[in-house]
């Protein structure tokens, strides 16, 4: 029972501390009757100990003297209330986190009480016990160093036999709560980072070492599920499935970054184990079906998803060993059976385990032996034959290249998704400076320097794979860039990005690019004409008033997209291509999207041409929308249209009187005033001021663009289509989720006779024409100027 006598001591005094310790020691059982008081005592102890650690050493001496940590453990054992377990964990976590003095930390770690709390049997299914428990062990992990970690071990004859902090933490490694999983991963990284050889031996020995296999196998399951989601979306797209896909991608990236953290710890034995598990349990099972070797790995993932996963892997885990291994598997698929990629029966004795570098050297020796056994130089080109072994390379016949299996079969595929995905993987390898010289040379990525061994280059045929493929790759990309279908805009942008990357690779590494660039320039000139015609169609369309503004925005976004590195590029587009379906309902949003797409493609062509010719893309758009314009001669009024809104007072000028019926206020006598100034064009409905004959108040405003005026059969009614859709509300929403519910409003204006109605029709058409002409004048230098070079004069066409 609790002792009821209360002493009015200072809250942080030693006397008060002794008093509450005395109270805690008198507790025999914890139940609902004394639960709240026990919680208060535990909180007070933690507060006083934390204060004493910084200001009063005698308090911590008292803490040790009375073995208060043992009392925390005892509270767990005598409690009949799960809330006490949560509070013990919570307050102990707070105390551990806030202790600063090494002496205090060592005391808490040295007496076995932390292990007792870790191994206590908790009811994790109750309330939030799991969260408090994981928070506690993470707090302990935050104080680990090479000295404190040893205090949590049980060692027998120089071998670690028990490490409760680690083994109990792994129970939550695959927990569904993202916060818990993140905490466990943070804890494991802390443990690995401070572990010595003895602890590493324990961590790398079964059953503890199975954690790494489980981690990779779980990642593999996520990859299979992600592919299943993509395949399902091809058949039946829904926003829920897209959310599921994005969630799966986020989880995938979290796992990959955690694996990267493991590989960056600098623990050679741990790095080797994790690396081999990653290769043997994920990379090889994905790549063997991808390379079409006729083997079954039990992993069924579509080719596009497989290539996407490998590219994501190399973006995140961009270590030399991983780059070299993937490149080796692409070039020499049969080395997958080499012990380098075998994870079965992996040795735990480090003396029996070769480093990754040693094993990659073994591959290089195999490849070099292939050169030495074929002095006539006929062998090396046939590296992608399906029956090829590392010791038997068949003769090279480039005219059969398009019949090959493996990575080239995807590059030459008619499927744009496969083309992009395979080329993405090659570009990531190409842009890496860490790829082994031998492998880089085979691909054609090798950059010659003064130190380059020319004899090696001659053996490698100056990079057979990529260099020989350049014409076909450029042709395939140019076909996409020049295509014009409702679904092509997204693919055109990505094809243009690939095109620039291949050109840049030629300039920096491959050489002999002049002929290729000349052909690219000719092809771009041809497709530019199509892009221009599509944009001119939109200048005559209902959204022409937004073209200039869209042009300037797309110039910035297109330049940013084209200059993005392969390492930083979001690869979601590789999956998106498979299920992207543009809307085709013919509504206002579709018309808007059609205009935006036309501008995108036109801007894309301008920037492509600039890069091909000059090697860079201008920062500034060739259009200056800030150009001012005075009202045209005879304009009905001179005012700043940007500030005219509902309730503004304007001069009636040559406005035409008419009537309109509003649903709430009935028929009104108004003046119809269409006016255009520069890029701005509006139709004003103005009610005459009761006392000033030449002014009126604006009742309603519509944009001139998209009005499509139509005179009724009786000749006195003018029907106008009013755009309700406002593009600014689209923001950055995905083009996959554009709403299709927007409809146009309609105004019907009544005139006194047919002549007045015809005059109103003509006045609207005249002002709309003025606005359209000004828009086209700003576009003219880009539309008709001889900006492209290397081909026929655009203006003369």
Secondary structure by P-SEA (a helix, b strand, c coil): cccccccccccccaaaaaaaaaaaaaccccccccaaaaaaaaaaaaaaaaaaacccaaaaaaaaaaaaaaaaaaaaaacccaaaaaaaaaaaaaaaaacccaaaaaaaaccaaaaaaaaccccccccaaaaaaaaaaaaaaaaccccccccccccccccccccaaaaaaaaacccccaaaaaaaaaaaaaaaaaccaaaaaaaacccccaaaaaaaaaaaaaaaaaaaaaaaaaccccaaaaaaaaaaaaaaaaaaaaaaaaaacccaaaaaaaaaaaaaccccccccccccccccccccccaaaaaaaaaaaaaccccaaaaaaaaaaaaccccccccccccccccccccccccaaaaaaaaaaaaaaaaaacccccccccccccccccccccccccccccccccaaaaaacccaaaaaaaaaaaaaaaacccccaaaaaaaccccccccccaaaaaaaccccccccaaaaaaaaaaaaaaccccccaaaaaaaaaaaaaaaaaaaccccccaaaaaaaaaaaaaaaaaaaaaaaaaaacccccaaaaaaaaaaaaaaaaaaccccccccaaaaaaacbbbbccccaaaaaaaaaaaaaaaaaaaaaaaaaaccccccccccccccccccccccccccccccccccbbbbccccccbbbbbccccccbbbbbbbbcccbbbbbbcccccccccbbbbccccccccccccccccccbbbbbbbccccccccccccccccccbbbbbbbbbcccaaaaaaaaaaaaaaaaaaaaaaaaaacccccccccccccccccc
